[in-house]
Amino acid sequence: MQTQSDNGFGFWSKPLFLIAMLFLWSAILVFFRTYPAIDMAVANFFYHEVACSANAATQPCFGFPVAMNSIMATIRNILHRAPVFIGVGLIILLIYSYHKGKRAVDSAFRNQSLVLANLIIGTLLVVNSGFKENFGRVRPRDIIDFGGKSDFTLAGDFIGQCVSNCSFPSGEAAAGGWLLCCGLLFAPRWRKPAYIALFILGAAMALLRVTFGAHFISDVLLGYITTLITCSILAIAFERIQKWRMSR
């Protein structure tokens, strides 16, 4: 159970952490724009010969076999839906807590509000509705090198042949980063093991998209870090609002 002394957001509300994440995001972007062959090499690692369809030509067929594995597809679907169920659960919990009289002075209520806000702002608005709809990067499985019809573009390029729901950055990797923010839902004494478990789940969400040919490795790294950045920005804002209210 959280106490009044536990009302901080930990490292999330530290400006140094935010600066570090912004630097890391920028450094990764510059790195992959300088060495785009790494994006291609990682995608190519998961691109192999696969079983051809009945009406295929006699030459070998290639694709991303992990995406065709039913077990891996099931795991991906479960992880993909997890943030939705957690988000709905948070909405119900916050409404219940509000009617019970809990407000911003309650640390658990604030943490739940922060996590839900990051799901909406970071994952849905910034990544899925913002970046993915404006950066026209084509997914690996859709470029010429991997059997598609479009050209490869660099991470961060606005010019691309994708019109909507594009590759840069990965929405599911962003949801994976959001899961790490969910560590705030746990009591302080349980946060360390929770962060470890949530990091593993989030990393699995992100890396599965690379093995499926749905995203380049740069897409998932930058998508993951994006929601860490938005979580930190929100934590700093929440903490300053709380201090302002207490000073009135």
Secondary structure, DSSP 8 states (H G I E B T S, - for coil): ---GGG-S-GGGG-HHHHHHHHHHHHHHHHHHHH-HHHHHHHHHHT-EEE---TT--SS-EEE-GGGG-HHHHHHHHHHHHHHHHHHHHHHHHHHHHHHTT--TTSHHHHHHHHHHHHIIIIIIIIIIIIIHHH-----GGGBGGGT-SB----TT-S--S--SS-SSS-HHHHHHHHHHHGGGGS-HHHHHHHHHHHHHHHHHHHHHHHHTTSS-HHHHHHHHHHHHHHHHHHHHHHHHHHHHHHH-
